[in-house]
């Protein structure tokens, strides 16, 4: 059986010169990155941005290219998750209830992601956090004030006026480096 593909937003912020990661809880109580299925008509980065917005209320800058992949087994099928790095600019209220978006320092995020998971899944999540950390640190050395706008897409998600409160569809608006 052919595997399925999902996207994840590995959301981070700098606080007191330290990197923190934003995790959400699944309905089963596990901590994870905001993630979901790739949406038809959206790039993987746009789909990851939509998941981050719906599950955690994230507004930020999402990298277009995936920086890591990890696999999981769900319902007997292998699911490949494409992870996109997202610098969180601000949080609004999440669209999905009971997700409990929470910030964690790097090592605590890794511990939360390992809880109630087998060795392979736990090490996959730790590897993703380590790769994200390395990438963020490298970007900060190269671009100490701003991140290269060519590598990231800034997004805002808006609900059209005709939609009912709390329901999609959402519009993903790209902003270029000039803020348009």
C-alpha positions in Angstrom: 0.0 0.0 0.0 1.4 3.4 -1.0 2.1 5.8 1.8 0.3 9.1 2.4 1.9 12.5 2.7 1.3 15.1 5.4 2.8 18.5 6.3 4.0 19.8 9.6 4.8 23.3 10.8 7.8 23.3 13.2 7.0 26.7 14.8 9.6 28.6 16.8 10.3 31.9 18.4 13.3 33.6 20.1 12.7 34.5 23.7 15.4 35.9 25.9 17.9 34.9 23.3 16.8 31.3 23.5 14.8 29.3 20.9 11.4 27.9 22.0 9.2 25.5 20.0 5.4 25.7 19.8 3.7 22.3 20.2 0.0 21.3 20.3 -1.7 18.4 21.9 -3.5 15.7 19.9 -7.0 14.6 20.9 -5.2 11.7 22.6 -3.1 14.0 24.7 0.3 13.6 22.9 2.4 16.7 22.1 3.2 17.2 18.4 3.8 19.8 15.8 0.8 21.3 14.1 0.3 19.0 11.1 -2.2 17.6 8.7 -2.8 16.5 5.1 -1.5 18.3 2.2 -4.4 20.4 0.8 -5.3 20.3 -2.9 -4.4 23.5 -4.6 -1.9 24.6 -1.9 1.9 24.2 -1.8 3.2 22.1 1.1 4.3 25.3 2.8 0.9 26.9 2.4 -0.8 23.7 3.8 1.6 23.7 6.8 0.8 27.4 7.4 -2.9 26.6 7.3 -2.4 23.8 9.9 -0.3 26.1 12.2 -3.1 28.7 12.0 -6.0 26.3 12.6 -4.3 24.2 15.4 -2.3 26.9 17.1 -3.4 30.4 15.9 0.0 31.0 14.3 0.8 34.0 12.1 4.4 34.0 10.9 6.9 33.3 8.2 7.0 29.8 6.7 9.9 28.4 4.7 8.8 27.2 1.3 11.2 24.3 1.2 10.8 21.4 3.7 13.9 21.1 5.9 13.2 17.6 7.2 11.0 14.6 6.7 9.8 12.0 9.2 7.6 8.9 8.9 5.0 7.5 11.2 2.6 4.5 10.9 -1.1 5.3 11.0 -3.8 2.8 10.4 -1.3 0.3 9.0 0.0 2.8 6.4 3.2 4.7 6.4 2.8 8.4 6.4 5.6 10.7 5.3 5.5 14.1 7.0 7.3 17.1 5.3 8.4 19.5 8.0 8.5 23.2 7.3 10.2 25.7 9.6 7.9 28.6 10.7 9.1 31.7 12.6 6.1 32.8 14.7 5.4 36.5 14.6 2.3 36.4 16.8 -0.5 34.1 17.9 -4.2 34.5 17.6 -6.8 32.1 19.0 -6.6 28.6 17.4 -9.5 27.5 15.2 -9.5 24.0 16.6 -10.6 23.4 20.1 -8.6 21.6 22.8 -5.2 21.8 21.1 -3.5 23.7 23.9 -0.7 25.4 22.0 2.2 25.8 24.3 5.8 27.1 24.1 8.7 24.9 25.3 12.5 25.4 25.4 14.4 23.0 23.1 15.1 20.2 25.5 11.7 20.2 27.1 10.1 20.2 23.6 12.1 17.1 22.7 11.0 15.4 26.0 7.3 16.3 25.3 7.6 14.9 21.8 9.1 11.6 23.1 6.4 11.0 25.7 4.2 8.0 25.0 6.1 7.2 21.7 8.1 4.2 20.8 11.9 4.5 20.3 11.8 5.0 16.5 9.1 7.7 16.6 10.7 9.4 19.6 14.1 9.6 17.9 12.5 10.9 14.6 10.9 13.8 16.6 14.2 14.5 18.4 16.0 14.5 15.0 13.6 17.1 13.6 14.0 19.4 16.6 17.8 19.1 16.3 17.7 19.9 12.6 15.4 22.8 13.2 17.7 24.2 15.9 20.7 23.9 13.6 18.9 25.6 10.8 17.7 28.5 13.0 21.1 29.0 14.5 22.7 29.0 11.0 20.2 31.5 9.8 20.7 33.8 12.7 24.5 33.8 12.2 24.1 34.6 8.5 21.2 37.1 8.9 21.4 38.4 12.5 18.7 41.0 12.0 16.4 39.5 9.4 16.0 36.2 7.7 16.5 36.1 3.9 13.1 37.0 2.4 13.7 34.8 -0.6 13.8 31.6 1.6 10.6 32.4 3.5 7.0 33.2 2.7 5.2 35.4 5.2 1.6 34.6 5.6 -1.6 35.8 7.1 -4.8 33.7 7.0 -8.1 35.5 6.6 -11.6 34.1 6.7 -13.8 35.6 3.9 -16.8 37.6 5.1 -19.2 35.1 3.6 -17.9 32.3 5.9 -19.6 31.5 9.1 -17.6 32.3 12.3 -14.9 29.8 13.0 -15.2 28.0 9.7 -13.1 28.1 6.6 -12.3 28.4 3.8 -9.3 30.5 4.7 -7.3 32.6 2.3 -3.5 32.4 2.6 -2.1 35.8 1.6 1.6 35.8 0.7 3.6 38.9 1.6 6.9 39.8 -0.1 9.8 41.3 1.8 8.3 44.8 1.5 5.3 43.7 3.5 2.8 43.6 0.6 
